[in-house]
């Protein structure tokens, strides 16, 4: 009977720890990510890693019980880094991303909605499109 009680206590403690971690994920992570997103943290990383520039307005981040994050923004503009040529301009973006594939650096969006989207695709004299540079 004593061993059974130990396992029950261990399972109960494990359940409490998992519940606390899930609450932190659901309620503490979105405000922290939203703070960094509104301080241009995401755009700075995007701009450093690509040859493009990203601008967004009023971003909101929401977590889900499943390991997913939803990004919502009023407007997003992606343009060439050193030029004024706009590659993508869209309003009311809603993007839901699975988190587990991000661990292995694989982007796996589950849902994407964009309203009033404009995409500008151009080919230069060498036959290279503006999104390939």
C-alpha positions as CSV (number, residue, x, y, z in Angstrom):
1,X,0.0,0.0,0.0
2,X,2.9,2.4,0.7
3,X,4.4,2.0,-2.8
4,X,1.0,2.6,-4.4
5,X,0.6,5.9,-2.4
6,X,4.1,7.0,-3.5
7,X,3.2,6.5,-7.2
8,X,-0.1,8.4,-6.7
9,X,1.7,11.3,-5.0
10,X,4.4,11.3,-7.8
11,X,1.7,11.3,-10.5
12,X,-0.2,14.1,-8.7
13,X,3.0,16.2,-8.4
14,X,3.8,15.6,-12.1
15,X,0.2,16.6,-13.0
16,X,0.6,19.9,-11.0
17,X,3.9,20.7,-12.6
18,X,2.5,20.1,-16.1
19,X,-0.5,22.2,-15.3
20,X,1.6,25.1,-14.0
21,X,3.8,24.9,-17.2
22,X,0.8,24.9,-19.4
23,X,-0.7,28.0,-17.6
24,X,2.6,29.8,-18.0
25,X,2.6,28.9,-21.8
26,X,-1.0,30.0,-22.2
27,X,-1.0,33.2,-20.2
28,X,2.6,34.5,-19.8
29,X,4.1,33.8,-23.2
30,X,1.7,35.9,-25.4
31,X,2.3,39.1,-23.5
32,X,6.1,38.6,-23.5
33,X,6.2,37.8,-27.2
34,X,3.8,40.7,-27.9
35,X,6.1,43.0,-26.1
36,X,9.1,41.9,-28.2
37,X,7.1,41.9,-31.4
38,X,5.9,45.5,-30.8
39,X,9.5,46.6,-30.1
40,X,10.4,45.5,-33.6
41,X,12.2,42.4,-32.3
42,X,10.7,40.1,-35.0
43,X,11.3,42.6,-37.8
44,X,14.9,43.1,-36.7
45,X,15.5,39.3,-36.9
46,X,13.7,39.0,-40.2
47,X,15.7,41.9,-41.7
48,X,19.0,40.5,-40.5
49,X,18.4,37.0,-41.9
50,X,17.0,38.0,-45.3
51,X,17.5,40.4,-48.1
52,X,14.1,41.9,-47.4
53,X,12.6,44.4,-45.0
54,X,9.4,43.6,-43.0
55,X,7.1,46.2,-41.4
56,X,3.9,45.4,-39.5
57,X,1.3,47.3,-37.5
58,X,-0.5,46.3,-34.3
59,X,0.7,42.7,-33.9
60,X,-1.2,40.4,-31.5
61,X,0.1,36.9,-30.4
62,X,-2.0,34.2,-29.0
63,X,-1.0,30.7,-27.8
64,X,-3.2,27.5,-27.9
65,X,-3.4,24.4,-25.9
66,X,-1.9,22.5,-28.9
67,X,1.6,23.7,-29.5
68,X,0.7,26.5,-31.8
69,X,0.9,30.3,-31.9
70,X,-1.3,32.6,-33.8
71,X,0.0,35.9,-35.1
72,X,-2.5,38.6,-36.0
73,X,-1.6,42.0,-37.5
74,X,-3.5,44.8,-39.1
75,X,-1.0,45.3,-41.9
76,X,2.2,43.8,-43.1
77,X,4.6,45.1,-45.8
78,X,7.6,43.1,-47.2
79,X,9.9,45.0,-49.4
80,X,13.5,44.8,-50.8
81,X,16.0,45.8,-48.1
82,X,17.7,48.8,-49.8
83,X,14.9,49.7,-52.3
84,X,11.4,51.0,-52.2
85,X,10.0,48.1,-54.2
86,X,7.3,46.4,-52.3
87,X,7.0,42.7,-52.7
88,X,4.0,42.0,-50.5
89,X,1.4,44.3,-48.9
90,X,-1.5,42.8,-47.0
91,X,-4.1,43.7,-44.5
92,X,-5.7,41.7,-41.7
93,X,-3.1,38.9,-41.5
94,X,-3.9,35.8,-39.4
95,X,-1.2,33.2,-39.3
96,X,-1.3,30.1,-37.1
97,X,2.1,28.2,-36.8
98,X,2.8,24.8,-35.4
99,X,5.6,25.1,-32.8
100,X,7.2,21.7,-32.9
101,X,8.5,21.9,-36.5
102,X,10.2,25.2,-35.5
103,X,12.5,23.3,-33.2
104,X,14.1,21.6,-36.3
105,X,14.0,25.0,-38.2
106,X,11.1,24.0,-40.4
107,X,8.3,26.5,-40.9
108,X,4.9,24.7,-40.9
109,X,2.0,27.1,-41.0
110,X,-1.4,25.5,-40.2
111,X,-3.5,28.5,-41.3
112,X,-2.9,31.7,-43.2
113,X,-5.5,34.4,-43.9
114,X,-4.7,37.7,-45.6
115,X,-7.2,40.3,-46.7
116,X,-6.6,42.8,-49.5
117,X,-3.3,41.3,-50.5
118,X,-1.1,42.8,-53.2
119,X,2.0,40.8,-54.5
120,X,4.5,42.4,-56.8
121,X,6.6,39.8,-58.7
122,X,9.4,41.2,-61.0
123,X,12.1,39.5,-63.1
124,X,15.4,41.3,-63.6
125,X,17.5,41.1,-66.8
126,X,19.3,38.0,-65.5
127,X,16.0,36.1,-65.1
128,X,16.0,36.3,-61.3
129,X,12.7,37.1,-59.5
130,X,12.7,39.8,-56.8
131,X,11.8,37.2,-54.1
132,X,14.8,35.0,-55.0
133,X,17.4,37.7,-54.2
